[in-house]
Amino acid sequence: MELVANAWDAGASQVIITWPEKDGDKFAVQDNGHGMTENQFMTRFQMLSYDRAKYQGLHAEIPFDNNIEGSRTVFGKNGKGRFSGFAFGKDYFVRTWRDGYENVFRVFLKNGGNLRFKKIGDATPRAGHGTEIYVEHAQQAILSEALVRSEIGMRFLVDPKFEVFLNSVQIDFSDIPKDNVEEILLDVEGVGQVKITIIDVKATDKTTHQHGVAWLVNKRMVGECSWKGTGYEYLLDGRKVAAKRYTFIVEADALANHYAILPDWTAFNPVVPEYKKVLDAVNNTIKGYLIDLTKESREEVFKDIKKQNIQELKLMGLVSRQKWEEFVKDIADSQTM
């Protein structure tokens, strides 16, 4: 998963994964991201606690010929993905190319787990840009191909401009188990039909990256997938379980002919009436969904608090007790979303 996230951070539009089915098979993750020069590789791999934000910023460098509009917020910040290749062998190789040259490095551990690398041969001419991380004779993967397809699909299908292939077959929504995905169709009067696909990864992720609300128009993302600016901040924030578990993909192709999208595709035009109608319908639907999914846990919290304060409640008058219950329910709502 971290190696796919690295490809996202590199501004890739396509990732090709070779997954080992038995011991000795090749493992590889190749992308068409920006790649690295020899000096860039040395800096990013040699530094123990590499600060991505300091040296590269929090948005991906996107190659112009990858045809990705707008910006892309990155996953990685400290270079932990450098250790992912060791899950498939005692060492791995990095082949990376940009600015007309390709370099190959062997990455391995030494002296109690310290990261080391060695350049293989000289730089060779190569056009384009990209990176391949591979193990020629890998250990058999612990995870099945089907599970890997599912896990990647639940986290990286929000942007149609980011295609992932595993053993030559593209990952799509059919790879996500039915229990993890739900669809809602909305008919917006005067505009048309809008589809909301809800992805639930079940287990909570470490961060909210690739979770939130993603808007698509004709299979092209408008802005970024995020909770920010959605209007649900009072229901969710990065510390809450649901914020790291759910993704809502809104397919609003009906807005394509209403001049609702800004020219750079970073956002919608907020004054377009048709967009306002769709936004209201989508907001009401997602808000209701978020409230419903935590209803049971909110009720349990309320019952526990009420039980712990039963003696004090017996001494209260009816009005005071009603005010107490309203206050506690508000607290329970804020703590269980």
C-alpha positions in Angstrom: 0.0 0.0 0.0 2.8 2.4 0.9 4.5 1.8 -2.5 1.3 2.7 -4.3 1.0 5.8 -2.1 4.6 6.7 -3.2 3.5 6.6 -6.8 0.6 8.9 -6.0 3.0 11.3 -4.3 5.2 11.2 -7.4 2.4 12.6 -9.6 1.8 9.3 -11.4 -1.2 8.6 -13.5 -0.5 4.9 -13.9 0.9 2.2 -11.6 1.7 -1.3 -12.7 2.1 -4.0 -10.0 3.6 -7.4 -10.5 2.4 -9.6 -7.6 4.3 -12.8 -6.7 2.1 -15.8 -6.5 4.9 -18.2 -5.2 8.4 -18.0 -3.9 10.8 -16.9 -6.6 8.3 -14.8 -8.6 9.1 -11.2 -9.4 7.6 -8.4 -7.3 7.5 -4.9 -8.8 5.7 -1.6 -8.6 6.3 0.7 -11.5 4.9 4.2 -12.0 5.1 7.0 -14.5 5.6 9.7 -11.8 8.3 12.3 -11.9 11.2 9.9 -11.1 14.5 10.9 -9.5 17.9 12.0 -10.5 20.9 10.4 -8.8 21.3 13.3 -6.5 17.6 13.3 -5.6 17.7 9.6 -4.8 20.8 10.1 -2.6 19.1 12.9 -0.7 15.7 11.1 -0.1 17.0 7.7 0.7 20.1 8.6 2.7 18.5 11.0 5.1 17.3 9.0 8.1 14.3 11.2 8.9 13.6 12.7 5.5 11.2 15.7 5.8 9.0 15.6 2.7 7.2 18.8 3.6 10.5 20.7 4.0 12.2 19.5 0.8 9.3 18.8 -1.6 6.2 20.4 -0.1 2.9 18.8 0.6 1.7 18.7 -3.0 2.9 16.3 -5.6 5.2 17.3 -8.5 3.1 16.2 -11.4 4.7 15.7 -14.8 2.9 17.8 -17.4 2.5 14.9 -19.8 0.5 12.9 -17.3 -2.5 15.3 -18.0 -3.5 15.7 -14.4 -5.3 18.9 -13.6 -5.1 20.7 -10.3 -3.0 19.8 -7.3 -2.6 16.5 -5.5 -2.0 16.3 -1.7 0.7 13.7 -0.8 0.5 10.8 1.6 4.1 10.5 2.8 5.9 12.9 5.0 8.9 11.0 6.5 10.1 8.4 4.0 8.8 5.3 5.8 7.8 3.8 2.4 11.5 3.1 1.8 11.2 0.0 4.0 8.2 -1.5 2.2 10.3 -3.4 -0.3 11.8 -5.6 2.5 8.5 -7.4 2.9 9.4 -9.3 -0.3 13.1 -9.9 0.1 16.3 -9.1 2.1 17.0 -6.4 -0.4 15.3 -4.7 -3.3 16.2 -2.5 -6.3 15.1 1.0 -7.4 15.2 1.8 -11.1 14.3 5.5 -11.6 14.6 7.8 -14.6 14.1 11.5 -15.4 15.9 14.4 -17.2 17.1 11.9 -19.9 18.9 9.4 -17.7 18.1 6.2 -15.7 19.9 5.0 -12.5 19.6 1.7 -10.7 20.2 1.2 -7.0 20.3 -1.8 -4.6 18.7 -1.1 -1.3 19.5 -3.3 1.8 19.8 -3.3 5.6 23.1 -3.5 7.5 24.4 -3.1 11.0 21.2 -3.7 13.0 18.7 -2.5 10.4 20.3 0.6 9.1 19.3 1.5 5.5 22.0 1.3 3.0 22.2 1.5 -0.8 24.6 0.9 -3.7 24.5 2.2 -7.2 24.5 -0.4 -9.9 26.5 0.5 -13.0 26.5 3.9 -14.6 23.6 6.2 -15.6 22.2 5.2 -19.0 20.1 7.4 -21.4 16.4 7.0 -21.1 13.5 9.2 -22.1 10.5 9.9 -20.0 10.1 9.7 -16.3 9.2 7.1 -13.7 10.3 4.7 -11.0 10.3 0.9 -10.6 10.8 -0.8 -7.2 11.4 -4.5 -7.6 12.6 -7.8 -6.2 13.7 -10.3 -8.9 13.1 -13.4 -6.8 10.6 -12.4 -4.2 9.1 -14.3 -1.2 5.6 -15.4 -1.7 3.2 -12.6 -0.6 1.3 -13.1 2.6 -1.8 -11.3 1.1 -3.7 -12.8 -1.7 -4.0 -11.0 -5.0 -7.8 -10.6 -4.4 -7.2 -8.9 -1.0 -4.6 -6.6 -2.4 -6.9 -5.6 -5.3 -9.7 -4.9 -2.7 -7.5 -2.8 -0.4 -6.0 -0.7 -3.2 -9.5 -0.2 -4.7 -11.0 1.0 -1.5 -8.4 3.7 -1.2 -7.3 4.8 -4.7 -10.3 4.7 -6.9 -11.4 8.2 -6.0 -9.4 9.7 -8.9 -10.0 8.2 -12.4 -6.7 9.8 -13.4 -4.8 7.4 -11.1 -5.0 3.9 -12.7 -3.6 0.9 -10.9 -3.0 -2.5 -12.7 -2.2 -5.6 -10.8 -0.8 -8.6 -12.8 -2.0 -6.8 -16.0 -5.6 -6.3 -14.9 -6.8 -2.8 -13.9 -8.3 -2.5 -10.4 -11.8 -1.2 -10.4 -15.0 -1.0 -8.3 -15.7 -4.7 -9.0 -12.7 -5.6 -6.8 -14.3 -4.1 -3.7 -16.4 -6.6 -1.7 -20.1 -5.8 -1.8 -20.1 -5.4 2.0 -17.7 -2.4 1.6 -19.6 -0.4 -1.0 -23.0 1.1 -1.3 -24.6 3.2 -4.0 -27.3 6.0 -3.7 -29.0 7.5 -6.7 -30.4 11.1 -6.4 -32.7 12.7 -8.9 -32.1 16.4 -8.7 -35.0 18.4 -10.1 -34.1 20.5 -13.1 -30.5 19.0 -13.3 -30.6 15.2 -13.5 -29.3 12.1 -11.8 -26.4 12.1 -9.4 -24.8 8.9 -8.1 -23.1 8.7 -4.7 -20.8 5.7 -4.1 -20.0 5.1 -0.4 -16.8 3.1 0.3 -16.3 1.7 3.9 -12.9 0.3 4.5 -14.3 -1.2 7.8 -10.9 -1.0 9.6 -9.9 2.6 10.5 -7.0 3.9 8.5 -4.2 5.9 10.1 -5.1 9.2 8.4 -7.9 10.8 6.5 -6.0 10.7 3.1 -8.2 9.5 0.3 -11.2 9.7 2.7 -13.9 12.4 2.5 -15.9 13.5 -0.4 -14.7 13.3 -4.0 -16.6 15.0 -6.9 -16.4 13.6 -10.4 -17.8 15.0 -13.6 -17.4 12.7 -16.7 -14.8 10.6 -14.8 -12.7 13.6 -14.0 -12.1 14.8 -10.4 -13.1 18.3 -9.5 -10.8 19.5 -6.7 -9.5 16.9 -4.2 -10.9 14.2 -2.1 -11.2 15.6 1.4 -13.4 16.5 4.3 -12.3 20.1 4.2 -14.8 22.5 2.8 -17.5 19.9 2.7 -19.6 21.5 5.5 -19.3 18.3 7.6 -16.5 19.6 9.8 -18.9 19.9 12.8 -19.7 16.2 12.3 -16.2 14.9 11.6 -12.6 15.8 11.9 -9.3 13.9 11.5 -9.5 12.5 15.0 -12.8 10.7 14.5 -13.2 7.1 13.4 -15.6 7.8 10.5 -13.3 10.4 9.0 -10.6 7.7 8.5 -13.0 5.0 7.3 -15.5 6.4 4.8 -15.2 7.9 1.3 -18.1 9.4 -0.7 -17.6 9.5 -4.5 -20.1 11.9 -6.1 -20.6 11.4 -9.8 -22.3 14.5 -11.0 -22.1 14.2 -14.8 -25.4 16.2 -15.0 -23.3 19.3 -14.2 -21.1 19.0 -17.3 -23.3 21.3 -19.5 -24.1 24.0 -16.9 -20.7 25.8 -16.8 -20.5 24.8 -13.1 -16.8 23.9 -13.1 -13.9 26.4 -12.9 -11.5 26.3 -15.9 -8.7 24.7 -13.9 -11.0 22.1 -12.4 -10.0 23.0 -8.8 -13.5 23.6 -7.7 -17.1 24.3 -8.8 -18.5 27.8 -9.4 -20.5 28.4 -6.3 -22.9 30.8 -7.9 -24.3 28.4 -10.6 -27.9 27.5 -9.6 -27.7 23.9 -10.9 -24.6 23.3 -8.8 -26.3 24.7 -5.7 -29.2 22.3 -6.2 -26.9 19.3 -6.5 -24.8 20.4 -3.6 -27.8 20.7 -1.3 -29.1 17.3 -2.3 -25.7 15.7 -1.8 -25.0 17.4 1.5 -28.4 16.4 2.9 -27.8 12.8 1.9 -24.3 12.5 3.2 -25.2 14.3 6.4 -28.1 11.9 7.0 -25.9 8.9 6.4 -23.2 10.1 8.8 -25.7 10.8 11.5 -27.5 7.4 11.0 -24.3 5.3 11.1 -23.4 6.6 14.6 -26.9 6.5 16.1 -26.5 3.3 18.0 -23.1 4.3 19.5 -24.6 7.7 20.6 -27.5 5.9 22.3 -25.1 3.6 24.2 -23.0 6.5 25.4 -26.1 8.3 26.7 -27.3 5.2 28.5 -23.9 4.7 30.2 -23.8 8.4 31.4 -27.3 8.2 32.6 -26.6 5.0 34.6 -23.6 6.6 36.2 -25.6 9.6 37.4 -28.9 7.8 38.3 -28.8 9.0 42.0 -28.3 12.7 41.1 -31.1 12.4 38.4 -33.6 11.2 41.0 -33.1 14.4 42.9 -33.7 16.7 39.9 -37.0 18.2 38.9 -38.6 17.3 35.6 -37.4 20.5 33.7 -33.9 20.2 35.1 -33.8 16.5 34.1 -34.9 17.3 30.6 -32.2 20.0 30.2 -29.6 17.5 31.6 -30.6 14.9 29.1 -30.5 17.3 26.1 -27.0 18.5 27.2 -25.7 14.9 27.6 -27.1 13.9 24.2 -25.3 16.8 22.6 -22.0 15.7 24.2 -22.6 12.1 23.1 -23.2 13.2 19.5 -19.9 15.1 19.5 -17.9 12.3 20.9 -19.1 9.4 18.8 -18.9 10.8 15.3 
